[in-house]
Amino acid sequence: MRFILIAAIVFLCSSCTAWDNTVEVGKTIWGSSTRALEQARDHAITRTYDKSYWDCVRSCITYAKKHWVIFKKDEIKGYMVVMGVKGCVNTTEIGVFFDELSDNKTKIEISSLSTNAKRKVARDLFHGLDIAFGYLPPDPPPPPEPVKP
């Protein structure tokens, strides 16, 4: 009886692992896998803010909605994937990952297989967060269009 119970537990654990791999393969085929972006985090552009995890996540989502397309997000797992960066191919995926270091400290990582897209998103997002968190003054409004006679 004990052998059957151990065998059943081993079988269930191995099926969960197989299911997880099957799900990841399906996501890769569908195009919603974040595996490549996760692996690119080794070369991510990072910045740490003295703000809570949720302040950083909400501010990043607010900024991203105004400037790019949010392709995928999971606030609980701590990431979002954006696309539609000007000057890059529309389907280039850029990952924004959040790591809660403490109650009031959060690290944000920007990763992508495209160095150009990664740099643009990091520059724009970190600038927007610096303004949102009061580290920089707001950008001046653009000059008005000249009146045509």
MARDREN-427311 format. One record per residue: x, y, z of N, C-alpha, C, O in turn; residue number from 1. Coordinates in steps of 0.05 Angstrom, whole numbers. Example, Ala and Ser with C-alpha at 12.3 -4.5 7.8 and 13.67 -1.06 7.14 Angstrom:
BEGIN
<site n_px="264" n_py="-114" n_pz="156" ca_px="246" ca_py="-90" ca_pz="156" c_px="264" c_py="-66" c_pz="156" o_px="285" o_py="-66" o_pz="169" i="1"/>
<site n_px="257" n_py="-45" n_pz="142" ca_px="273" ca_py="-21" ca_pz="143" c_px="258" c_py="1" c_pz="157" o_px="268" o_py="23" o_pz="161" i="2"/>
This chain:
BEGIN
<site n_px="17" n_py="-24" n_pz="0" ca_px="0" ca_py="0" ca_pz="0" c_px="17" c_py="25" c_pz="0" o_px="12" o_py="44" o_pz="-14" i="1"/>
<site n_px="38" n_py="25" n_pz="16" ca_px="56" ca_py="48" ca_pz="18" c_px="69" c_py="53" c_pz="-9" o_px="73" o_py="76" o_pz="-17" i="2"/>
<site n_px="77" n_py="31" n_pz="-23" ca_px="90" ca_py="34" ca_pz="-49" c_px="71" c_py="47" c_pz="-69" o_px="80" o_py="64" o_pz="-85" i="3"/>
<site n_px="46" n_py="40" n_pz="-69" ca_px="26" ca_py="51" ca_pz="-87" c_px="23" c_py="81" c_pz="-82" o_px="21" o_py="97" o_pz="-100" i="4"/>
<site n_px="22" n_py="89" n_pz="-56" ca_px="19" ca_py="117" ca_pz="-49" c_px="43" c_py="133" c_pz="-58" o_px="40" o_py="155" o_pz="-69" i="5"/>
<site n_px="67" n_py="123" n_pz="-54" ca_px="92" ca_py="137" ca_pz="-63" c_px="92" c_py="138" c_pz="-94" o_px="99" o_py="159" o_pz="-105" i="6"/>
<site n_px="85" n_py="117" n_pz="-107" ca_px="84" ca_py="117" ca_pz="-136" c_px="64" c_py="137" c_pz="-147" o_px="69" o_py="151" o_pz="-166" i="7"/>
<site n_px="41" n_py="139" n_pz="-134" ca_px="21" ca_py="159" ca_pz="-142" c_px="30" c_py="187" c_pz="-138" o_px="26" o_py="205" o_pz="-155" i="8"/>
<site n_px="44" n_py="193" n_pz="-116" ca_px="55" ca_py="220" ca_pz="-112" c_px="76" c_py="226" c_pz="-132" o_px="76" o_py="248" o_pz="-143" i="9"/>
<site n_px="94" n_py="207" n_pz="-138" ca_px="115" ca_py="212" ca_pz="-159" c_px="102" c_py="217" c_pz="-186" o_px="110" o_py="234" o_pz="-201" i="10"/>
<site n_px="81" n_py="201" n_pz="-192" ca_px="68" ca_py="205" ca_pz="-218" c_px="54" c_py="232" c_pz="-220" o_px="56" o_py="246" o_pz="-241" i="11"/>
<site n_px="41" n_py="241" n_pz="-199" ca_px="28" ca_py="267" ca_pz="-199" c_px="48" c_py="289" c_pz="-202" o_px="44" o_py="308" o_pz="-217" i="12"/>
<site n_px="70" n_py="287" n_pz="-188" ca_px="91" ca_py="308" ca_pz="-190" c_px="103" c_py="309" c_pz="-218" o_px="107" o_py="331" o_pz="-229" i="13"/>
<site n_px="108" n_py="286" n_pz="-229" ca_px="120" ca_py="286" ca_pz="-256" c_px="100" c_py="296" c_pz="-277" o_px="107" o_py="309" o_pz="-297" i="14"/>
<site n_px="73" n_py="290" n_pz="-273" ca_px="54" ca_py="300" ca_pz="-292" c_px="51" c_py="330" c_pz="-290" o_px="47" o_py="344" o_pz="-310" i="15"/>
<site n_px="54" n_py="342" n_pz="-266" ca_px="53" ca_py="371" ca_pz="-263" c_px="76" c_py="383" c_pz="-278" o_px="73" o_py="404" o_pz="-291" i="16"/>
<site n_px="100" n_py="371" n_pz="-276" ca_px="123" ca_py="381" ca_pz="-291" c_px="119" c_py="379" c_pz="-320" o_px="125" o_py="398" o_pz="-335" i="17"/>
<site n_px="108" n_py="357" n_pz="-330" ca_px="103" ca_py="353" ca_pz="-358" c_px="82" c_py="373" c_pz="-367" o_px="84" o_py="384" o_pz="-389" i="18"/>
<site n_px="61" n_py="378" n_pz="-351" ca_px="41" ca_py="397" ca_pz="-359" c_px="52" c_py="425" c_pz="-361" o_px="45" o_py="440" o_pz="-379" i="19"/>
<site n_px="70" n_py="432" n_pz="-342" ca_px="82" ca_py="459" ca_pz="-343" c_px="98" c_py="462" c_pz="-369" o_px="97" o_py="484" o_pz="-381" i="20"/>
<site n_px="113" n_py="442" n_pz="-377" ca_px="128" ca_py="443" ca_pz="-402" c_px="109" c_py="445" c_pz="-426" o_px="115" o_py="459" o_pz="-445" i="21"/>
<site n_px="87" n_py="430" n_pz="-425" ca_px="68" ca_py="430" ca_pz="-447" c_px="55" c_py="458" c_pz="-449" o_px="52" o_py="468" o_pz="-471" i="22"/>
<site n_px="49" n_py="470" n_pz="-427" ca_px="37" ca_py="497" ca_pz="-427" c_px="57" c_py="517" c_pz="-439" o_px="50" o_py="534" o_pz="-455" i="23"/>
<site n_px="83" n_py="515" n_pz="-431" ca_px="104" ca_py="533" ca_pz="-441" c_px="107" c_py="530" c_pz="-471" o_px="111" o_py="549" o_pz="-486" i="24"/>
<site n_px="106" n_py="505" n_pz="-481" ca_px="109" ca_py="500" ca_pz="-510" c_px="85" c_py="513" c_pz="-524" o_px="88" o_py="525" o_pz="-545" i="25"/>
<site n_px="61" n_py="510" n_pz="-513" ca_px="37" ca_py="522" ca_pz="-525" c_px="39" c_py="552" c_pz="-525" o_px="32" o_py="565" o_pz="-545" i="26"/>
<site n_px="49" n_py="564" n_pz="-504" ca_px="53" ca_py="593" ca_pz="-503" c_px="73" c_py="602" c_pz="-524" o_px="70" o_py="623" o_pz="-536" i="27"/>
<site n_px="95" n_py="587" n_pz="-527" ca_px="115" ca_py="594" ca_pz="-547" c_px="103" c_py="594" c_pz="-575" o_px="108" o_py="612" o_pz="-591" i="28"/>
<site n_px="87" n_py="573" n_pz="-582" ca_px="75" ca_py="571" ca_pz="-608" c_px="55" c_py="594" c_pz="-612" o_px="54" o_py="607" o_pz="-633" i="29"/>
<site n_px="39" n_py="600" n_pz="-591" ca_px="19" ca_py="621" ca_pz="-592" c_px="32" c_py="649" c_pz="-594" o_px="21" o_py="667" o_pz="-605" i="30"/>
<site n_px="56" n_py="651" n_pz="-582" ca_px="71" ca_py="677" ca_pz="-582" c_px="68" c_py="692" c_pz="-557" o_px="74" o_py="716" o_pz="-556" i="31"/>
<site n_px="59" n_py="680" n_pz="-535" ca_px="56" ca_py="694" ca_pz="-510" c_px="75" c_py="685" c_pz="-488" o_px="71" o_py="691" o_pz="-465" i="32"/>
<site n_px="96" n_py="671" n_pz="-496" ca_px="116" ca_py="661" ca_pz="-476" c_px="134" c_py="684" c_pz="-469" o_px="142" o_py="700" o_pz="-486" i="33"/>
<site n_px="141" n_py="686" n_pz="-444" ca_px="160" ca_py="706" ca_pz="-434" c_px="187" c_py="694" c_pz="-429" o_px="205" o_py="708" o_pz="-417" i="34"/>
<site n_px="192" n_py="669" n_pz="-437" ca_px="217" ca_py="656" ca_pz="-431" c_px="241" c_py="671" c_pz="-442" o_px="261" o_py="674" o_pz="-428" i="35"/>
<site n_px="240" n_py="680" n_pz="-467" ca_px="263" ca_py="694" ca_pz="-479" c_px="268" c_py="720" c_pz="-464" o_px="291" o_py="728" o_pz="-460" i="36"/>
<site n_px="247" n_py="734" n_pz="-456" ca_px="251" ca_py="759" ca_pz="-442" c_px="262" c_py="754" c_pz="-414" o_px="278" o_py="769" o_pz="-404" i="37"/>
<site n_px="253" n_py="732" n_pz="-401" ca_px="264" ca_py="724" ca_pz="-375" c_px="294" c_py="719" c_pz="-377" o_px="310" o_py="727" o_pz="-361" i="38"/>
<site n_px="302" n_py="704" n_pz="-398" ca_px="330" ca_py="698" ca_pz="-402" c_px="346" c_py="722" c_pz="-409" o_px="370" o_py="724" o_pz="-402" i="39"/>
<site n_px="334" n_py="742" n_pz="-422" ca_px="349" ca_py="767" ca_pz="-429" c_px="352" c_py="785" c_pz="-405" o_px="365" o_py="806" o_pz="-407" i="40"/>
<site n_px="341" n_py="778" n_pz="-382" ca_px="343" ca_py="795" ca_pz="-358" c_px="372" c_py="797" c_pz="-348" o_px="379" o_py="815" o_pz="-333" i="41"/>
<site n_px="389" n_py="778" n_pz="-357" ca_px="417" ca_py="780" ca_pz="-350" c_px="430" c_py="806" c_pz="-360" o_px="449" o_py="816" o_pz="-349" i="42"/>
<site n_px="419" n_py="816" n_pz="-382" ca_px="430" ca_py="840" ca_pz="-395" c_px="409" c_py="863" c_pz="-393" o_px="410" o_py="881" o_pz="-410" i="43"/>
<site n_px="392" n_py="862" n_pz="-374" ca_px="371" ca_py="882" ca_pz="-371" c_px="382" c_py="909" c_pz="-362" o_px="404" o_py="910" o_pz="-349" i="44"/>
<site n_px="368" n_py="930" n_pz="-368" ca_px="373" ca_py="956" ca_pz="-357" c_px="356" c_py="959" c_pz="-332" o_px="332" o_py="955" o_pz="-333" i="45"/>
<site n_px="368" n_py="965" n_pz="-310" ca_px="354" ca_py="965" ca_pz="-285" c_px="355" c_py="992" c_pz="-271" o_px="373" o_py="1008" o_pz="-275" i="46"/>
<site n_px="335" n_py="997" n_pz="-254" ca_px="335" ca_py="1020" ca_pz="-237" c_px="319" c_py="1012" c_pz="-212" o_px="299" o_py="998" o_pz="-214" i="47"/>
<site n_px="329" n_py="1021" n_pz="-189" ca_px="315" ca_py="1015" ca_pz="-164" c_px="303" c_py="1041" c_pz="-153" o_px="315" o_py="1062" o_pz="-153" i="48"/>
<site n_px="278" n_py="1039" n_pz="-145" ca_px="263" ca_py="1062" ca_pz="-134" c_px="256" c_py="1057" c_pz="-105" o_px="251" o_py="1034" o_pz="-97" i="49"/>
<site n_px="257" n_py="1078" n_pz="-90" ca_px="249" ca_py="1077" ca_pz="-62" c_px="219" c_py="1080" c_pz="-60" o_px="209" o_py="1099" o_pz="-46" i="50"/>
<site n_px="205" n_py="1063" n_pz="-73" ca_px="176" ca_py="1063" ca_pz="-73" c_px="166" c_py="1034" c_pz="-70" o_px="181" o_py="1015" o_pz="-74" i="51"/>
<site n_px="141" n_py="1031" n_pz="-61" ca_px="130" ca_py="1005" ca_pz="-57" c_px="127" c_py="991" c_pz="-84" o_px="126" o_py="1003" o_pz="-106" i="52"/>
<site n_px="125" n_py="965" n_pz="-83" ca_px="121" ca_py="948" ca_pz="-107" c_px="96" c_py="958" c_pz="-122" o_px="98" o_py="961" o_pz="-146" i="53"/>
<site n_px="74" n_py="961" n_pz="-108" ca_px="49" ca_py="968" ca_pz="-122" c_px="50" c_py="997" c_pz="-133" o_px="37" o_py="1001" o_pz="-154" i="54"/>
<site n_px="63" n_py="1015" n_pz="-120" ca_px="66" ca_py="1042" ca_pz="-132" c_px="81" c_py="1040" c_pz="-158" o_px="74" o_py="1053" o_pz="-178" i="55"/>
<site n_px="102" n_py="1024" n_pz="-159" ca_px="118" ca_py="1021" ca_pz="-184" c_px="102" c_py="1008" c_pz="-206" o_px="102" o_py="1017" o_pz="-229" i="56"/>
<site n_px="88" n_py="986" n_pz="-199" ca_px="72" ca_py="972" ca_pz="-219" c_px="50" c_py="990" c_pz="-230" o_px="47" o_py="991" o_pz="-255" i="57"/>
<site n_px="35" n_py="1003" n_pz="-213" ca_px="14" ca_py="1020" ca_pz="-223" c_px="24" c_py="1044" c_pz="-240" o_px="12" o_py="1050" o_pz="-261" i="58"/>
<site n_px="46" n_py="1056" n_pz="-231" ca_px="57" ca_py="1078" ca_pz="-247" c_px="68" c_py="1069" c_pz="-274" o_px="64" o_py="1083" o_pz="-294" i="59"/>
<site n_px="80" n_py="1045" n_pz="-274" ca_px="90" ca_py="1035" ca_pz="-300" c_px="67" c_py="1028" c_pz="-319" o_px="69" o_py="1034" o_pz="-343" i="60"/>
<site n_px="46" n_py="1016" n_pz="-309" ca_px="23" ca_py="1010" ca_pz="-326" c_px="10" c_py="1035" c_pz="-336" o_px="3" o_py="1036" o_pz="-360" i="61"/>
<site n_px="7" n_py="1055" n_pz="-319" ca_px="-5" ca_py="1080" ca_pz="-328" c_px="12" c_py="1093" c_pz="-350" o_px="1" o_py="1102" o_pz="-370" i="62"/>
<site n_px="39" n_py="1094" n_pz="-346" ca_px="56" ca_py="1105" ca_pz="-366" c_px="56" c_py="1089" c_pz="-392" o_px="54" o_py="1100" o_pz="-414" i="63"/>
<site n_px="57" n_py="1063" n_pz="-390" ca_px="58" ca_py="1045" ca_pz="-413" c_px="32" c_py="1048" c_pz="-430" o_px="34" o_py="1048" o_pz="-455" i="64"/>
<site n_px="9" n_py="1050" n_pz="-417" ca_px="-16" ca_py="1052" ca_pz="-432" c_px="-16" c_py="1077" c_pz="-450" o_px="-29" o_py="1077" o_pz="-471" i="65"/>
<site n_px="-2" n_py="1098" n_pz="-441" ca_px="-2" ca_py="1123" ca_pz="-456" c_px="17" c_py="1123" c_pz="-480" o_px="14" o_py="1138" o_pz="-499" i="66"/>
<site n_px="38" n_py="1105" n_pz="-478" ca_px="59" ca_py="1106" ca_pz="-498" c_px="62" c_py="1081" c_pz="-516" o_px="72" o_py="1083" o_pz="-538" i="67"/>
<site n_px="54" n_py="1058" n_pz="-506" ca_px="58" ca_py="1033" ca_pz="-520" c_px="33" c_py="1016" c_pz="-518" o_px="13" o_py="1024" o_pz="-506" i="68"/>
<site n_px="35" n_py="992" n_pz="-529" ca_px="14" ca_py="972" ca_pz="-527" c_px="22" c_py="952" c_pz="-505" o_px="44" o_py="941" o_pz="-507" i="69"/>
<site n_px="6" n_py="948" n_pz="-485" ca_px="12" ca_py="928" ca_pz="-465" c_px="2" c_py="901" c_pz="-477" o_px="-22" o_py="897" o_pz="-478" i="70"/>
<site n_px="21" n_py="884" n_pz="-484" ca_px="14" ca_py="859" ca_pz="-497" c_px="5" c_py="839" c_pz="-476" o_px="-13" o_py="823" o_pz="-480" i="71"/>
<site n_px="19" n_py="839" n_pz="-453" ca_px="13" ca_py="819" ca_pz="-432" c_px="22" c_py="831" c_pz="-406" o_px="42" o_py="845" o_pz="-405" i="72"/>
<site n_px="8" n_py="825" n_pz="-384" ca_px="17" ca_py="834" ca_pz="-358" c_px="6" c_py="815" c_pz="-336" o_px="-15" o_py="803" o_pz="-339" i="73"/>
<site n_px="22" n_py="813" n_pz="-315" ca_px="14" ca_py="798" ca_pz="-292" c_px="26" c_py="812" c_pz="-268" o_px="49" o_py="809" o_pz="-261" i="74"/>
<site n_px="9" n_py="828" n_pz="-254" ca_px="19" ca_py="844" ca_pz="-232" c_px="29" c_py="826" c_pz="-209" o_px="47" o_py="833" o_pz="-194" i="75"/>
<site n_px="16" n_py="803" n_pz="-205" ca_px="23" ca_py="785" ca_pz="-183" c_px="51" c_py="773" c_pz="-188" o_px="67" o_py="771" o_pz="-170" i="76"/>
<site n_px="55" n_py="763" n_pz="-213" ca_px="81" ca_py="751" ca_pz="-219" c_px="102" c_py="772" c_pz="-224" o_px="126" o_py="766" o_pz="-225" i="77"/>
<site n_px="94" n_py="797" n_pz="-228" ca_px="113" ca_py="819" ca_pz="-229" c_px="125" c_py="824" c_pz="-257" o_px="149" o_py="828" o_pz="-259" i="78"/>
<site n_px="108" n_py="825" n_pz="-277" ca_px="119" ca_py="832" ca_pz="-304" c_px="97" c_py="843" c_pz="-322" o_px="73" o_py="839" o_pz="-317" i="79"/>
<site n_px="106" n_py="857" n_pz="-342" ca_px="88" ca_py="864" ca_pz="-365" c_px="105" c_py="864" c_pz="-390" o_px="130" o_py="868" o_pz="-389" i="80"/>
<site n_px="93" n_py="860" n_pz="-412" ca_px="106" ca_py="859" ca_pz="-438" c_px="93" c_py="881" c_pz="-455" o_px="69" o_py="881" o_pz="-458" i="81"/>
<site n_px="110" n_py="899" n_pz="-465" ca_px="99" ca_py="921" ca_pz="-482" c_px="110" c_py="918" c_pz="-511" o_px="131" o_py="905" o_pz="-515" i="82"/>
<site n_px="95" n_py="929" n_pz="-529" ca_px="103" ca_py="929" ca_pz="-558" c_px="95" c_py="956" c_pz="-569" o_px="83" o_py="973" o_pz="-555" i="83"/>
<site n_px="101" n_py="961" n_pz="-595" ca_px="93" ca_py="986" ca_pz="-608" c_px="112" c_py="1009" c_pz="-602" o_px="102" o_py="1032" o_pz="-600" i="84"/>
<site n_px="137" n_py="1004" n_pz="-598" ca_px="157" ca_py="1025" ca_pz="-592" c_px="164" c_py="1039" c_pz="-618" o_px="172" o_py="1026" o_pz="-638" i="85"/>
<site n_px="162" n_py="1065" n_pz="-619" ca_px="168" ca_py="1080" ca_pz="-643" c_px="197" c_py="1076" c_pz="-651" o_px="215" o_py="1077" o_pz="-634" i="86"/>
<site n_px="202" n_py="1072" n_pz="-677" ca_px="229" ca_py="1068" ca_pz="-687" c_px="237" c_py="1039" c_pz="-686" o_px="260" o_py="1032" o_pz="-694" i="87"/>
<site n_px="220" n_py="1021" n_pz="-676" ca_px="226" ca_py="992" ca_pz="-675" c_px="203" c_py="977" c_pz="-689" o_px="182" o_py="988" o_pz="-694" i="88"/>
<site n_px="208" n_py="952" n_pz="-696" ca_px="188" ca_py="936" ca_pz="-708" c_px="164" c_py="934" c_pz="-688" o_px="168" o_py="930" o_pz="-664" i="89"/>
<site n_px="140" n_py="937" n_pz="-698" ca_px="116" ca_py="938" ca_pz="-681" c_px="113" c_py="914" c_pz="-663" o_px="101" o_py="916" o_pz="-641" i="90"/>
<site n_px="123" n_py="891" n_pz="-671" ca_px="120" ca_py="866" ca_pz="-656" c_px="143" c_py="860" c_pz="-637" o_px="144" o_py="839" o_pz="-625" i="91"/>
<site n_px="162" n_py="878" n_pz="-635" ca_px="184" ca_py="874" ca_pz="-617" c_px="174" c_py="875" c_pz="-588" o_px="161" o_py="894" o_pz="-580" i="92"/>
<site n_px="180" n_py="854" n_pz="-573" ca_px="170" ca_py="852" ca_pz="-545" c_px="192" c_py="862" c_pz="-526" o_px="215" o_py="856" o_pz="-529" i="93"/>
<site n_px="183" n_py="878" n_pz="-507" ca_px="200" ca_py="888" ca_pz="-486" c_px="188" c_py="881" c_pz="-460" o_px="165" o_py="887" o_pz="-454" i="94"/>
<site n_px="204" n_py="868" n_pz="-443" ca_px="194" ca_py="859" ca_pz="-417" c_px="201" c_py="879" c_pz="-395" o_px="224" o_py="889" o_pz="-394" i="95"/>
<site n_px="182" n_py="885" n_pz="-378" ca_px="186" ca_py="902" ca_pz="-355" c_px="180" c_py="884" c_pz="-331" o_px="158" o_py="875" o_pz="-326" i="96"/>
<site n_px="201" n_py="879" n_pz="-315" ca_px="199" ca_py="861" ca_pz="-292" c_px="203" c_py="877" c_pz="-266" o_px="219" o_py="895" o_pz="-264" i="97"/>
<site n_px="187" n_py="868" n_pz="-246" ca_px="187" ca_py="882" ca_pz="-220" c_px="197" c_py="863" c_pz="-198" o_px="186" o_py="840" o_pz="-196" i="98"/>
<site n_px="216" n_py="871" n_pz="-182" ca_px="226" ca_py="856" ca_pz="-160" c_px="223" c_py="872" c_pz="-134" o_px="235" o_py="894" o_pz="-132" i="99"/>
<site n_px="207" n_py="862" n_pz="-116" ca_px="203" ca_py="876" ca_pz="-90" c_px="227" c_py="870" c_pz="-72" o_px="230" o_py="847" o_pz="-63" i="100"/>
<site n_px="244" n_py="889" n_pz="-68" ca_px="268" ca_py="885" ca_pz="-51" c_px="262" c_py="888" c_pz="-21" o_px="273" o_py="875" o_pz="-5" i="101"/>
<site n_px="243" n_py="907" n_pz="-15" ca_px="234" ca_py="910" ca_pz="12" c_px="207" c_py="924" c_pz="10" o_px="197" o_py="929" o_pz="-12" i="102"/>
<site n_px="195" n_py="932" n_pz="33" ca_px="169" ca_py="945" ca_pz="32" c_px="169" c_py="971" c_pz="16" o_px="149" o_py="977" o_pz="3" i="103"/>
<site n_px="191" n_py="985" n_pz="17" ca_px="193" ca_py="1011" ca_pz="3" c_px="216" c_py="1012" c_pz="-17" o_px="228" o_py="1033" o_pz="-20" i="104"/>
<site n_px="222" n_py="990" n_pz="-29" ca_px="244" ca_py="990" ca_pz="-49" c_px="237" c_py="969" c_pz="-70" o_px="232" o_py="945" o_pz="-64" i="105"/>
<site n_px="237" n_py="978" n_pz="-95" ca_px="229" ca_py="960" ca_pz="-117" c_px="249" c_py="963" c_pz="-140" o_px="256" o_py="986" o_pz="-148" i="106"/>
<site n_px="259" n_py="941" n_pz="-151" ca_px="277" ca_py="941" ca_pz="-174" c_px="260" c_py="936" c_pz="-199" o_px="245" o_py="917" o_pz="-200" i="107"/>
<site n_px="265" n_py="953" n_pz="-219" ca_px="251" ca_py="949" ca_pz="-245" c_px="272" c_py="942" c_pz="-266" o_px="292" o_py="956" o_pz="-268" i="108"/>
<site n_px="267" n_py="921" n_pz="-281" ca_px="285" ca_py="912" ca_pz="-301" c_px="272" c_py="913" c_pz="-329" o_px="249" o_py="905" o_pz="-332" i="109"/>
<site n_px="286" n_py="924" n_pz="-348" ca_px="276" ca_py="925" ca_pz="-376" c_px="293" c_py="907" c_pz="-392" o_px="317" o_py="910" o_pz="-394" i="110"/>
<site n_px="280" n_py="887" n_pz="-405" ca_px="295" ca_py="868" ca_pz="-422" c_px="281" c_py="864" c_pz="-448" o_px="257" o_py="867" o_pz="-451" i="111"/>
<site n_px="298" n_py="858" n_pz="-468" ca_px="287" ca_py="852" ca_pz="-495" c_px="310" c_py="839" c_pz="-511" o_px="333" o_py="842" o_pz="-505" i="112"/>
<site n_px="302" n_py="825" n_pz="-532" ca_px="322" ca_py="815" ca_pz="-550" c_px="332" c_py="837" c_pz="-569" o_px="353" o_py="834" o_pz="-582" i="113"/>
<site n_px="318" n_py="859" n_pz="-570" ca_px="326" ca_py="882" ca_pz="-585" c_px="339" c_py="903" c_pz="-567" o_px="325" o_py="914" o_pz="-550" i="114"/>
<site n_px="365" n_py="907" n_pz="-570" ca_px="378" ca_py="927" ca_pz="-553" c_px="367" c_py="955" c_pz="-557" o_px="364" o_py="970" o_pz="-538" i="115"/>
<site n_px="361" n_py="962" n_pz="-582" ca_px="350" ca_py="988" ca_pz="-588" c_px="323" c_py="993" c_pz="-574" o_px="319" o_py="1013" o_pz="-561" i="116"/>
<site n_px="305" n_py="973" n_pz="-576" ca_px="279" ca_py="976" ca_pz="-563" c_px="282" c_py="977" c_pz="-532" o_px="268" o_py="992" o_pz="-519" i="117"/>
<site n_px="299" n_py="960" n_pz="-522" ca_px="304" ca_py="960" ca_pz="-493" c_px="313" c_py="987" c_pz="-483" o_px="304" o_py="997" o_pz="-463" i="118"/>
<site n_px="332" n_py="999" n_pz="-497" ca_px="343" ca_py="1025" ca_pz="-489" c_px="322" c_py="1047" c_pz="-491" o_px="320" o_py="1064" o_pz="-473" i="119"/>
<site n_px="306" n_py="1047" n_pz="-512" ca_px="285" ca_py="1067" ca_pz="-515" c_px="264" c_py="1065" c_pz="-493" o_px="256" o_py="1085" o_pz="-481" i="120"/>
<site n_px="255" n_py="1041" n_pz="-487" ca_px="235" ca_py="1037" ca_pz="-466" c_px="246" c_py="1044" c_pz="-439" o_px="233" o_py="1058" o_pz="-423" i="121"/>
<site n_px="271" n_py="1036" n_pz="-433" ca_px="283" ca_py="1042" ca_pz="-408" c_px="286" c_py="1072" c_pz="-404" o_px="279" o_py="1083" o_pz="-383" i="122"/>
<site n_px="296" n_py="1086" n_pz="-425" ca_px="299" ca_py="1115" ca_pz="-423" c_px="272" c_py="1129" c_pz="-418" o_px="270" o_py="1145" o_pz="-400" i="123"/>
<site n_px="252" n_py="1122" n_pz="-434" ca_px="226" ca_py="1135" ca_pz="-432" c_px="212" c_py="1128" c_pz="-406" o_px="201" o_py="1146" o_pz="-392" i="124"/>
<site n_px="212" n_py="1102" n_pz="-399" ca_px="197" ca_py="1094" ca_pz="-375" c_px="210" c_py="1105" c_pz="-350" o_px="196" o_py="1115" o_pz="-332" i="125"/>
<site n_px="236" n_py="1103" n_pz="-348" ca_px="249" ca_py="1113" ca_pz="-324" c_px="246" c_py="1143" c_pz="-322" o_px="244" o_py="1154" o_pz="-299" i="126"/>
<site n_px="247" n_py="1157" n_pz="-344" ca_px="242" ca_py="1186" ca_pz="-344" c_px="214" c_py="1192" c_pz="-334" o_px="210" o_py="1210" o_pz="-317" i="127"/>
<site n_px="195" n_py="1178" n_pz="-345" ca_px="167" ca_py="1181" ca_pz="-336" c_px="162" c_py="1175" c_pz="-307" o_px="147" o_py="1189" o_pz="-293" i="128"/>
<site n_px="176" n_py="1154" n_pz="-297" ca_px="173" ca_py="1147" ca_pz="-268" c_px="187" c_py="1168" c_pz="-251" o_px="177" o_py="1175" o_pz="-230" i="129"/>
<site n_px="210" n_py="1179" n_pz="-260" ca_px="223" ca_py="1200" ca_pz="-245" c_px="205" c_py="1224" c_pz="-241" o_px="205" o_py="1237" o_pz="-220" i="130"/>
<site n_px="190" n_py="1231" n_pz="-263" ca_px="171" ca_py="1253" ca_pz="-261" c_px="148" c_py="1246" c_pz="-243" o_px="140" o_py="1261" o_pz="-226" i="131"/>
<site n_px="137" n_py="1222" n_pz="-247" ca_px="113" ca_py="1213" ca_pz="-231" c_px="120" c_py="1212" c_pz="-201" o_px="103" o_py="1218" o_pz="-185" i="132"/>
<site n_px="144" n_py="1204" n_pz="-194" ca_px="152" ca_py="1201" ca_pz="-166" c_px="164" c_py="1227" c_pz="-155" o_px="172" o_py="1228" o_pz="-132" i="133"/>
<site n_px="164" n_py="1248" n_pz="-171" ca_px="173" ca_py="1274" ca_pz="-161" c_px="203" c_py="1278" c_pz="-161" o_px="213" o_py="1297" o_pz="-148" i="134"/>
<site n_px="219" n_py="1260" n_pz="-174" ca_px="248" ca_py="1264" ca_pz="-174" c_px="256" c_py="1284" c_pz="-195" o_px="277" o_py="1296" o_pz="-193" i="135"/>
<site n_px="240" n_py="1289" n_pz="-215" ca_px="245" ca_py="1308" ca_pz="-236" c_px="220" c_py="1326" c_pz="-239" o_px="198" o_py="1317" o_pz="-234" i="136"/>
<site n_px="223" n_py="1351" n_pz="-248" ca_px="200" ca_py="1367" ca_pz="-254" c_px="186" c_py="1358" c_pz="-279" o_px="199" o_py="1344" o_pz="-296" i="137"/>
<site n_px="161" n_py="1364" n_pz="-283" ca_px="147" ca_py="1355" ca_pz="-307" c_px="160" c_py="1368" c_pz="-332" o_px="171" o_py="1389" o_pz="-331" i="138"/>
<site n_px="158" n_py="1353" n_pz="-354" ca_px="168" ca_py="1363" ca_pz="-379" c_px="152" c_py="1388" c_pz="-388" o_px="128" o_py="1388" o_pz="-383" i="139"/>
<site n_px="165" n_py="1407" n_pz="-400" ca_px="149" ca_py="1431" ca_pz="-409" c_px="131" c_py="1422" c_pz="-432" o_px="138" o_py="1403" o_pz="-447" i="140"/>
<site n_px="109" n_py="1435" n_pz="-436" ca_px="91" ca_py="1428" ca_pz="-458" c_px="104" c_py="1434" c_pz="-484" o_px="121" o_py="1452" o_pz="-486" i="141"/>
<site n_px="97" n_py="1420" n_pz="-505" ca_px="108" ca_py="1426" ca_pz="-532" c_px="100" c_py="1453" c_pz="-541" o_px="79" o_py="1463" o_pz="-534" i="142"/>
<site n_px="117" n_py="1466" n_pz="-557" ca_px="109" ca_py="1493" ca_pz="-567" c_px="84" c_py="1491" c_pz="-585" o_px="80" o_py="1471" o_pz="-598" i="143"/>
<site n_px="69" n_py="1512" n_pz="-585" ca_px="45" ca_py="1512" ca_pz="-602" c_px="52" c_py="1511" c_pz="-631" o_px="73" o_py="1521" o_pz="-640" i="144"/>
<site n_px="34" n_py="1500" n_pz="-647" ca_px="38" ca_py="1499" ca_pz="-676" c_px="36" c_py="1528" c_pz="-687" o_px="20" o_py="1544" o_pz="-678" i="145"/>
<site n_px="54" n_py="1534" n_pz="-706" ca_px="52" ca_py="1561" ca_pz="-718" c_px="26" c_py="1564" c_pz="-734" o_px="16" o_py="1545" o_pz="-747" i="146"/>
<site n_px="14" n_py="1588" n_pz="-733" ca_px="-11" ca_py="1593" ca_pz="-747" c_px="-4" c_py="1598" c_pz="-776" o_px="13" o_py="1614" o_pz="-783" i="147"/>
<site n_px="-19" n_py="1583" n_pz="-793" ca_px="-15" ca_py="1586" ca_pz="-822" c_px="-33" c_py="1608" c_pz="-833" o_px="-57" o_py="1610" o_pz="-826" i="148"/>
<site n_px="-22" n_py="1626" n_pz="-849" ca_px="-38" ca_py="1648" ca_pz="-859" c_px="-58" c_py="1639" c_pz="-880" o_px="-74" o_py="1655" o_pz="-890" i="149"/>
